[in-house]
Structures are given as structure tokens and as C-alpha cells.
Amino acid sequence: MDFLFKNNLRSSILIFVVILIMSAFLNGNEILAKKMIRDAKTNILNYKVTVIDSAQNTPLELVSVLLMDGDELVRVGNTNKFGVAILRDAAAGNYTLVTHYIGYKDFSAPVLIDAAHNSIKILLSVSAIGLNEVVVTSQKEQSNMSNYVDMTTGNKTFEAEIYNASPDLRMTALVQENLTGAARAPTGEVHIRGQHGEFTYFIDDIPIPLGVFGGLNEVIDSKVIKDITFYTGGFPAEYGGQIASVIDIHTKVPPNGFQMDFSTYGGSYLTSNNEDLGPQVGSFKALNSDGQSISMSDHTGDLGFFLSGTRQETDRRIDQPVQELFNDHGFDYTLYGKLDYLIDDKDFLTVNMNYSQTQTQIPFDSVEGIDFDTHNSYNSFQTLSFYHTISDEVDRASDLFAGFFVREGGLKYDSSPYDQTLQYIDNDSSTAYTVNQNRSFVTYGTRLKYSEELSHHFSYAAGLDFSVTNGTETFDFRDSAGTGPVNSTNFTGSNFGLFVQAVIHPFEWTRLEAGLRYDQVIAHIILLQDQISPRLKLSFFPDIFNHYI
């Protein structure tokens, strides 16, 4: 073990030294850097696009920006919190620039890219929605996909704009549909590549841990999802901890003025009693499901908000452990809110708030007869994300991010009085007890990140994340008289990480990503554990349609 640790440490130090040497080479030696630009990347430029709402004079985030050469897609990007998108490594020449954002008129215009023309500012106006006659023809057109693989990173990205969600959509269903190796359990939780709970959600760059006893009931409302990036390998150094996968979600308040939406659904099917499903079924039993949701959003000056609430009810919530059909009902309740506030042209604030609760009946059959157990869990989180642009110059950009979050959760299992079974407690092997369980926890955390471009060829980022968790778990034993022992345990733990990562981009057809991460974990009754993780990724881009790692 000591041999492996020393080897890992030496490898990590070596990679870090290589990063520093290449940084010094590309940025400290101005003559060589300029020669590399002049000889290897002649007439290759970055192009800055700024998109503004023409009526409110506010920046528009997550606008799709496309650079076209005739019918060929040359570059694509999305605007950030300040309405800025950087289209990288575009050869000097004449192109067509196209922007697309739901609720706004599409922009399309010819542009010239050269040393004197490396930026453009676009004003978008709101598009009126009209109901027109729909004509159906037999002509087949290529349809857009709701997910694609980003050729610059190799990661899979989900686009919510062209995805028609079902009324009972849950975040776990999106993960299962779009992430290779994900399987959804009957209880709704997701297992990724055989791992239970070993993944992390990021919401507007804030990590939302799953918690100390399972996953989230729900994460966010699908109406605010702009896109989701799924990381399943080649993780940058900024990601650590539970990384069988990282699910990076970017959200937005719907554009334009006040909007309100209400929907409901219902359905059922009949189950016959030919298979002896029990007296509660009778000749036939209708298995029902229904749900309702309501949401509203608006913009007031530089402040935008979104609020929503959902309710779902289903029979046969989980598969029965016995043939008889009983005690199979379940409910889901979710409240979600989001606030966006543009402080000025360099500072942006966003808040996410969530509370969800799941109530599930658990069928259990013992020698005493049918038992009615209940399983109640709740999850919530609150996040605050602050973005500050220090410089937005092309090839000299620098940004600062600070985020804070609170994560709460709890689980309560109430057993039926019929659940009394023999338990060995304090050498007593003759008393029957029921066992109830009650668990709760709260996590406080923060994340900081500084990123900077020193040249067209080199950028780096450094940061840290820290969280601390406290909780309690109680087992309550009750005999036939309603008395018995109580076993209660308090637990605490923390996670701390430091990272530095760099991207070296000497030519438009290749990129080297190198990083170093240090993680430290303290858990209940476990001594401090730490590790150093080197990260290295080399990518080649023969053309826009191919990517090799």
C-alpha cells in the first residue's frame, strides 16, 4: 500500500510540474509563444458573441449560437450568465451567424471574422406565438435529437428544448434514458454501472450530494432545464467524490413576461383475480395513477423567478414480495423555486430551492397476517450561486465563482404492530418486538473556483469544495406492551477537496487537459482518509465530426 501511495504521489507531482513548465513555456516566453501563434495557428481566432434582450436591455443566458459556412456547421456555443459565447478556433473568413432561443426571433446574418472583427453584439426581440393551421405532408425531414455527444469533450449532452416530457417525468427517468449504464430500481432510485448512489448532481455549478441514505426524491422542475451534461469518464480535476457519474444541470427562468401552466393526468388498468391476488382484489381491481402540477414564472427588471409544485399518486408503487396484492399505495410531493438576479454587467446571482416528500406503503406478510408498513422520506436543498466576470477580453478572460448550499433529508419507517418478531436484545431471546426507524441529516457546503485564460493556447482553473454533515439515526423497539429499548446514534463527517487543472491547446486539432486533485474524507467511526488524484486527458479533433481521446 505504501509503495502504491508513493508511486501515485510521484506521478501526481510529475504531472503538476509538467503543467507548470508548459505554462511557463507558453506564456512566459513571449517570443516563442508568438512564433507558435504565427506559424502553427495563422488566422485562427476566437470570436465573441454577446446576446441582449432588445426590450429589457438584459443579457440572455444559454442562447444557442451557431457559426455556419454555407450548409456546414463550423462552431457552436451557448451564452453564459452575461449573454456571452466564445466560438473558439474559427479560421478567418466570411460566415453566417445564427442564434436560436425559444420565445425570441431567430437571428441570422453574414459576419466577417478577422483580427479587426473578433466580436459582435446581437439584440434579440420577443417572438409572438400564433396558432396557425397545421399542414401534414409526406415529405420526410431529419428530426432533431434530444441528446448528442459533444465532440470537443466526448461527453453526452441532453437538450431539454427539443424534448417532450411526459406529465409524470422524474429526474431519475431522464438519467436512465440518457446515461449509458444506468438502471432504475422499482423504488425510483438510479443505479449507475452497478453502483448505488455513487454519483453527484451539479445544479448551476453547485454540487448536490445524494445524502447519507439514498437518492433525491426529485431534483428540479423539467421546465427550467436548459441542458444536462453527463460525465462518465475522463473527469476534470474539479470533480471528485462520488463519480461513477457527474450529472451537470444548467437551468434558466423561462424568458418573456408572466407565464402560468397547470396540468393534470390520470389513468388506470384492471387486474383480474385469476392468480389468487387476495380478497382485497375481488373479481377485478383497478390500479390507478394520477398527478397534477402547477408552475408560474415572470421577470421584473433584472429579477426573474420560477415557482412550481407537483403531486403524484400511484397504486402498486413497488413490486409485491408475496402474490397477494395489498398495501401498495404511494404519493410524491415536490415544491421547487428558482431566482435569477443580474446585479450588473459583471455580476450574476442565482438561487435554487427544493423540497420533496415521498410516502410509500410497504407490503409485508408474516405469520400473523397482512401487515401495513409505511416508508416516508423527505429531501430538500437550497443553493446560492454567484458569478463574477473579472475580464471578458477574448483570450484573456477570467472569472470567479462562489457557491453555497444546504442539503437536508430524512427517512422514517413505521412498522405494523403485526411485525413483532424475535429479537436478540440484551441476551433476551424470547421477547418479540416491532422495530421503527428514524433517520435525518443536514449538510452545509461551499464551492469556490477561479478560472483564467492566459492566452489562446493556455487556460487554467483552481478551486476548492468543502462540506460537513451531521445527522441522527434512531431504532425504536416496542414489545406487545408498547415498551422497549431505543438505540440512537449521532454521526458527523466532512469532505474537503482542492484542485488545479489546465488546458493546453497548441493547435486547433488537439487539446491536453491535465490536473491534480486532493481529497480528504472524515466519516463516522472512520479515521481521516485522503488521496491525491492525477488527471490527464489528450484529445485529437481531425474534424468537427470526429473526436479521439
C-alpha positions in Angstrom: 0.0 0.0 0.0 2.9 2.4 0.9 4.6 1.6 -2.4 1.4 2.4 -4.4 0.9 5.6 -2.5 4.4 6.8 -3.1 4.1 5.9 -6.8 0.8 7.8 -7.1 2.4 10.8 -5.3 5.4 10.8 -7.6 3.1 10.6 -10.7 1.0 13.5 -9.3 4.0 15.7 -8.6 5.4 14.9 -12.1 2.1 15.9 -13.8 1.9 19.1 -11.8 5.5 20.0 -12.7 4.7 19.4 -16.4 1.7 21.7 -16.2 3.9 24.5 -14.7 6.7 24.0 -17.2 4.3 24.1 -20.2 2.5 27.1 -18.7 5.8 29.0 -18.4 6.8 27.9 -21.9 3.6 29.1 -23.5 3.2 32.3 -21.5 6.5 33.3 -20.0 8.4 33.2 -23.3 6.6 35.7 -25.3 8.7 35.3 -28.4 8.2 31.6 -28.7 4.5 31.9 -27.9 4.1 34.5 -30.7 6.0 32.3 -33.1 3.8 29.4 -32.3 0.7 31.5 -33.0 2.2 32.9 -36.2 3.5 29.6 -37.6 1.0 27.0 -36.3 -2.3 28.9 -36.0 -2.2 31.6 -38.6 -5.6 33.2 -39.0 -7.2 31.1 -36.3 -9.2 33.2 -33.9 -11.7 33.2 -31.1 -15.0 35.1 -31.9 -17.0 36.7 -29.1 -20.8 36.9 -29.4 -22.9 38.9 -27.0 -26.7 38.5 -27.0 -29.1 41.0 -25.4 -32.8 41.3 -24.9 -33.7 44.3 -27.0 -36.7 45.3 -24.9 -35.3 44.9 -21.4 -31.6 45.5 -22.4 -30.6 42.5 -20.3 -28.2 39.6 -21.3 -29.8 36.3 -22.4 -28.3 33.2 -21.0 -28.0 29.8 -22.8 -28.8 31.1 -26.2 -27.7 28.7 -28.9 -25.1 30.3 -31.2 -24.1 28.7 -34.5 -21.4 29.6 -37.0 -22.2 28.4 -40.5 -20.1 28.1 -43.6 -22.9 27.5 -46.2 -24.6 24.4 -45.0 -21.7 23.3 -42.9 -21.7 23.8 -39.1 -18.3 25.2 -38.2 -18.7 26.1 -34.5 -21.5 26.0 -31.9 -21.8 27.5 -28.4 -24.1 28.7 -25.7 -24.1 32.1 -24.0 -23.2 32.4 -20.3 -24.9 34.2 -17.5 -23.8 37.5 -19.0 -25.0 36.7 -22.5 -21.5 36.0 -23.9 -20.5 33.0 -26.0 -17.0 32.4 -27.3 -16.7 30.5 -30.6 -13.2 29.1 -30.5 -10.7 28.3 -33.2 -12.5 29.8 -36.2 -10.5 30.4 -39.3 -10.6 34.0 -40.6 -13.2 34.4 -43.3 -16.9 35.0 -44.1 -19.6 33.1 -42.3 -23.3 33.2 -41.4 -24.0 33.7 -37.7 -27.2 32.2 -36.3 -28.8 32.4 -32.9 -31.8 30.4 -31.5 -33.7 30.8 -28.3 -37.3 29.7 -27.6 -39.6 32.8 -27.2 -37.3 35.0 -29.4 -37.0 35.6 -33.1 -34.1 33.7 -34.7 -31.1 35.9 -35.8 -29.2 35.1 -39.0 -26.7 37.5 -40.6 -23.4 37.3 -42.6 -20.3 38.1 -40.5 -16.6 38.7 -41.2 -14.1 37.2 -38.8 -10.5 38.6 -38.8 -8.1 40.3 -36.5 -10.1 43.6 -36.7 -13.5 41.9 -36.4 -13.5 39.4 -33.5 -16.8 40.3 -31.7 -20.4 41.1 -32.3 -23.4 42.3 -30.2 -26.8 41.0 -31.1 -30.2 42.3 -29.9 -33.0 39.7 -29.9 -36.7 40.6 -29.8 -39.5 38.6 -28.5 -41.4 36.3 -30.9 -45.2 36.4 -30.8 -46.8 33.0 -30.5 -49.6 32.4 -33.0 -51.9 29.4 -33.6 -52.0 28.6 -37.3 -53.3 25.8 -39.5 -51.1 22.7 -39.4 -50.4 21.1 -42.8 -49.2 17.5 -42.8 -47.2 16.4 -45.8 -45.4 13.1 -46.7 -42.0 14.8 -47.0 -39.5 13.3 -44.6 -37.3 15.7 -42.7 -34.4 14.9 -40.5 -35.5 15.2 -36.9 -33.5 16.8 -34.1 -32.3 14.5 -31.3 -32.8 15.5 -27.6 -29.3 14.3 -26.8 -25.9 14.4 -28.6 -22.2 13.8 -27.9 -20.1 16.9 -27.6 -17.2 16.4 -30.0 -14.9 18.7 -28.1 -15.2 16.8 -24.8 -16.7 13.4 -25.6 -19.5 14.0 -23.0 -23.1 13.3 -23.7 -25.4 16.4 -23.5 -29.2 16.5 -23.2 -31.1 19.4 -24.7 -34.4 20.0 -23.0 -35.6 22.4 -25.7 -36.5 19.7 -28.1 -37.6 17.1 -25.5 -41.3 16.5 -24.9 -41.6 15.4 -21.3 -44.4 13.2 -20.1 -46.6 14.5 -17.2 -45.1 12.1 -14.7 -41.5 12.8 -15.7 -38.9 12.5 -12.9 -35.2 13.3 -12.9 -34.4 9.7 -12.4 -36.2 8.8 -15.7 -34.0 11.4 -17.6 -30.9 9.9 -16.1 -32.0 6.3 -17.1 -32.9 7.4 -20.6 -29.7 9.4 -21.4 -26.9 7.8 -19.4 -25.3 4.6 -20.6 -25.2 2.0 -17.8 -28.0 3.5 -15.7 -30.8 1.3 -14.4 -33.8 2.5 -12.4 -34.8 0.5 -9.4 -38.5 -0.3 -8.6 -38.4 2.4 -5.8 -37.3 5.0 -8.3 -33.7 5.2 -7.4 -30.9 5.0 -10.1 -28.0 2.6 -10.1 -25.2 3.6 -12.4 -22.9 0.8 -13.6 -23.8 -1.4 -10.7 -23.1 1.4 -8.1 -25.8 2.6 -5.8 -25.7 6.3 -5.0 -22.2 6.8 -6.4 -23.0 9.9 -8.5 -23.4 13.6 -7.9 -25.8 16.2 -9.3 -24.4 19.7 -10.1 -27.1 22.4 -10.4 -25.8 25.7 -11.7 -22.3 24.6 -10.7 -23.2 23.7 -7.1 -22.8 20.0 -6.1 -26.0 18.4 -4.6 -24.9 15.2 -2.8 -27.4 12.4 -2.7 -27.3 12.2 1.1 -26.4 9.6 3.7 -29.1 7.1 2.9 -30.1 7.2 -0.8 -31.0 9.4 -3.6 -33.2 12.5 -4.1 -36.9 12.1 -4.4 -36.8 14.8 -7.1 -34.3 17.5 -8.1 -35.7 20.3 -10.2 -38.7 21.0 -12.4 -38.1 20.0 -16.0 -39.4 23.3 -17.3 -36.3 25.1 -16.2 -33.7 22.6 -17.6 -31.7 24.1 -20.4 -29.2 21.3 -20.8 -27.6 18.4 -18.9 -24.1 17.2 -19.4 -23.4 13.6 -18.4 -19.8 12.8 -17.4 -19.0 9.1 -17.2 -15.2 9.2 -17.5 -12.2 11.4 -18.2 -13.3 13.6 -15.3 -11.7 17.1 -14.9 -9.9 17.6 -11.6 -12.7 19.8 -10.3 -14.9 16.7 -9.9 -14.2 14.4 -7.0 -16.0 12.1 -4.5 -19.0 10.1 -5.8 -18.1 10.0 -9.5 -19.5 6.9 -11.1 -21.0 9.7 -13.0 -21.4 13.5 -12.7 -24.8 15.0 -13.9 -24.2 18.7 -14.6 -27.5 20.6 -14.9 -27.9 24.1 -16.2 -31.1 25.9 -15.6 -32.9 29.0 -16.7 -36.0 31.0 -15.8 -38.3 30.9 -18.8 -38.0 34.1 -20.9 -40.5 36.9 -21.5 -43.3 38.0 -19.2 -45.7 36.3 -16.8 -46.4 32.6 -17.6 -48.6 30.1 -15.8 -49.1 26.5 -16.5 -51.4 23.8 -15.0 -51.6 20.2 -16.0 -53.2 17.0 -14.7 -53.3 13.4 -15.8 -54.9 10.2 -14.7 -55.0 6.5 -15.8 -55.9 3.1 -14.6 -55.9 -0.6 -15.7 -57.8 -3.6 -14.4 -56.2 -6.6 -12.8 -58.1 -9.8 -12.7 -58.1 -12.2 -9.7 -57.3 -15.3 -11.7 -53.9 -15.6 -10.0 -55.4 -15.5 -6.4 -54.3 -12.0 -5.7 -56.2 -11.9 -2.4 -59.6 -10.9 -1.0 -58.9 -7.2 -1.4 -58.8 -7.5 -5.2 -62.2 -9.2 -5.7 -63.0 -10.2 -9.2 -61.2 -7.1 -10.6 -59.1 -4.4 -9.1 -58.4 -1.0 -10.8 -54.7 0.1 -10.4 -54.8 3.9 -10.7 -52.3 6.7 -11.1 -52.9 10.5 -11.3 -51.0 13.7 -10.8 -51.1 17.4 -11.0 -48.6 20.2 -11.5 -48.7 24.0 -11.5 -45.9 26.5 -12.3 -45.5 30.2 -12.8 -42.7 32.5 -13.9 -42.1 36.2 -14.5 -39.4 38.8 -14.9 -39.3 42.1 -13.1 -36.4 44.2 -14.3 -33.2 42.3 -13.6 -35.0 39.8 -11.4 -36.6 36.6 -12.7 -38.4 33.9 -10.8 -39.9 30.4 -11.3 -42.2 28.5 -8.8 -43.7 25.1 -9.2 -45.4 22.3 -7.3 -46.3 18.7 -8.3 -48.3 15.9 -6.8 -48.3 12.2 -7.9 -50.3 9.3 -6.7 -49.9 5.7 -7.8 -51.1 2.2 -6.9 -48.7 -0.7 -7.0 -45.8 1.5 -6.0 -43.4 -1.3 -5.6 -43.4 -5.0 -6.6 -45.1 -7.2 -4.0 -42.9 -9.6 -2.0 -45.9 -12.0 -2.0 -48.6 -12.9 -4.5 -51.4 -11.1 -2.8 -52.0 -7.5 -3.8 -52.3 -5.2 -0.8 -50.9 -2.0 0.9 -49.4 -0.8 -2.4 -50.2 2.9 -2.5 -47.7 5.8 -2.8 -47.6 9.6 -3.0 -44.9 12.1 -4.2 -45.0 15.9 -3.5 -42.5 18.4 -4.8 -42.0 22.1 -4.4 -39.4 24.0 -6.4 -38.3 27.6 -6.8 -35.6 29.5 -8.7 -34.5 33.1 -8.7 -32.1 34.8 -11.1 -30.8 38.3 -10.4 -28.5 40.3 -12.7 -26.6 42.6 -10.4 -24.7 44.4 -13.1 -22.9 43.6 -16.4 -20.2 41.6 -14.5 -22.1 40.0 -11.5 -24.9 37.5 -11.5 -26.8 35.7 -8.7 -29.0 32.6 -8.9 -30.8 30.6 -6.2 -32.4 27.2 -6.3 -34.8 25.8 -3.6 -36.3 22.4 -3.5 -38.4 20.3 -1.1 -39.8 16.8 -1.9 -41.5 14.1 0.0 -42.4 10.5 -0.8 -44.8 8.4 1.1 -44.9 4.7 0.2 -46.9 1.8 1.7 -44.7 -1.3 2.1 -46.5 -4.7 1.8 -45.2 -7.2 4.3 -46.6 -10.7 5.1 -45.9 -12.5 8.3 -47.4 -15.5 10.2 -49.7 -13.0 12.0 -51.3 -12.0 8.7 -51.1 -9.0 6.4 -49.0 -6.1 7.8 -49.2 -2.5 6.8 -45.8 -0.8 7.0 -45.1 2.8 5.7 -42.0 4.4 4.4 -41.7 8.2 4.4 -38.7 10.1 3.1 -38.1 13.8 2.5 -35.3 15.7 0.8 -34.6 19.3 0.3 -31.7 21.7 -0.7 -31.1 25.4 -1.1 -28.3 26.7 -3.3 -26.8 30.2 -3.9 -24.5 30.7 -6.9 -22.5 33.9 -7.5 -20.7 34.6 -10.8 -18.3 37.4 -11.3 -16.5 38.3 -14.5 -13.1 39.8 -13.9 -12.3 40.2 -17.6 -14.2 39.3 -20.7 -11.5 40.1 -23.2 -11.1 37.5 -25.9 -8.2 35.1 -25.0 -7.8 37.0 -21.7 -11.0 36.1 -19.9 -11.0 35.4 -16.1 -13.9 34.5 -13.9 -14.7 33.9 -10.2 -17.4 31.6 -8.9 -18.6 31.2 -5.3 -21.4 28.8 -4.3 -23.1 27.8 -1.1 -25.6 25.0 -0.4 -27.6 23.4 2.4 -28.9 19.8 1.9 -31.4 18.2 4.2 -33.0 14.7 4.3 -34.8 12.3 6.4 -36.4 8.8 6.4 -39.0 7.4 8.7 -40.1 3.7 8.7 -43.2 2.9 10.7 -43.9 -0.8 11.1 -47.2 -2.5 11.7 -47.9 -3.9 15.2 -48.0 -7.3 13.5 -44.4 -7.0 12.6 -43.3 -8.3 16.0 -40.5 -10.8 15.6 -38.0 -12.4 17.9 -35.0 -10.1 18.5 -31.8 -10.8 20.5 -31.5 -7.7 22.7 -29.5 -7.8 25.9 -29.4 -11.6 25.9 -33.2 -11.8 25.6 -34.2 -14.4 23.1 -37.8 -14.7 23.9 -39.4 -11.2 23.5 -41.0 -10.1 20.2 -40.5 -6.5 19.2 -41.6 -4.2 16.4 -38.7 -2.0 15.0 -39.3 1.5 13.8 -36.5 3.6 12.2 -36.0 7.3 12.0 -33.0 9.0 10.3 -32.3 12.6 9.5 -29.3 14.7 8.4 -28.2 18.1 7.3 -25.2 19.1 5.1 -23.6 22.5 4.7 -21.2 23.1 1.9 -19.4 25.6 -0.3 -17.5 25.7 -3.6 -15.1 28.2 -5.0 -13.5 28.3 -8.4 -11.2 30.8 -10.2 -10.5 30.4 -13.9 -8.3 32.4 -16.3 -7.2 32.4 -19.9 -3.6 33.5 -20.2 -3.5 33.1 -24.0 -5.3 31.5 -26.8 -3.3 28.3 -26.1 -3.4 28.1 -22.3 -6.0 28.3 -19.6 -6.2 27.1 -16.0 -8.6 26.8 -13.1 -8.2 26.3 -9.4 -10.6 25.9 -6.5 -11.9 24.0 -3.5 -15.0 22.4 -2.2 -15.9 21.7 1.4 -19.0 20.2 3.1 -19.8 18.9 6.6 -22.7 16.6 7.5 -24.4 16.0 10.8 -27.3 13.5 11.5 -29.0 11.1 13.8 -30.3 7.6 13.3 -32.7 6.0 15.8 -34.1 2.4 16.1 -37.1 2.2 18.3 -38.0 -1.3 19.7 -41.5 -2.0 21.0 -42.9 -5.1 22.6 -46.6 -6.1 23.0 -46.9 -3.7 25.9 -45.5 -0.8 23.9 -42.2 -0.6 25.8 -38.7 -1.4 24.8 -35.2 -0.1 24.3 -34.2 2.8 22.0 -30.9 2.8 20.1 -29.9 6.3 18.9 -26.7 7.3 17.2 -25.4 10.7 16.2 -23.0 10.9 13.3 -20.9 13.6 11.7 -18.4 13.8 8.8 -16.9 16.1 6.3 -15.5 16.2 2.7 -12.7 18.6 1.6 -11.1 18.9 -1.9 -8.6 21.1 -3.6 -8.0 21.0 -7.3 -5.9 22.7 -10.1 -6.4 21.9 -13.8 -5.0 23.3 -17.0 -5.9 23.1 -20.7 -3.1 23.3 -23.2 -4.3 23.9 -26.8 -1.3 24.4 -29.0 -3.2 23.5 -32.3 -6.9 23.6 -33.2 -6.9 19.8 -33.7 -5.6 18.8 -30.3 -6.0 19.6 -26.6 -4.3 18.4 -23.5 -6.1 18.5 -20.1 -4.0 17.9 -17.0 -5.0 18.3 -13.4 -4.3 17.4 -9.8 -6.9 16.8 -7.1 -6.5 16.3 -3.3 -9.5 14.8 -1.4 -9.9 14.3 2.3 -12.8 12.5 3.9 -13.8 12.1 7.6 -16.7 9.7 8.3 -18.4 8.3 11.4 -16.0 5.9 13.3 -13.5 6.1 10.4 -10.2 7.8 10.6 -9.2 10.5 8.2 -8.9 9.2 4.6 -7.1 11.2 1.9 -5.8 10.7 -1.6 -4.1 12.6 -4.4 -5.6 12.0 -7.9 -3.7 13.0 -11.1 -5.9 13.6 -14.1 -4.7 13.5 -17.7 -6.6 13.6 -21.0 -5.3 14.1 -24.5 -7.8 14.7 -27.3 -7.5 14.9 -31.1 -10.0 16.6 -33.4 -9.4 15.6 -37.0 -12.7 17.4 -37.9 -15.9 18.6 -36.3 -17.5 15.1 -36.6 -14.7 13.1 -35.0 -13.0 13.1 -31.6 -10.3 10.8 -30.2 -9.2 10.5 -26.6 
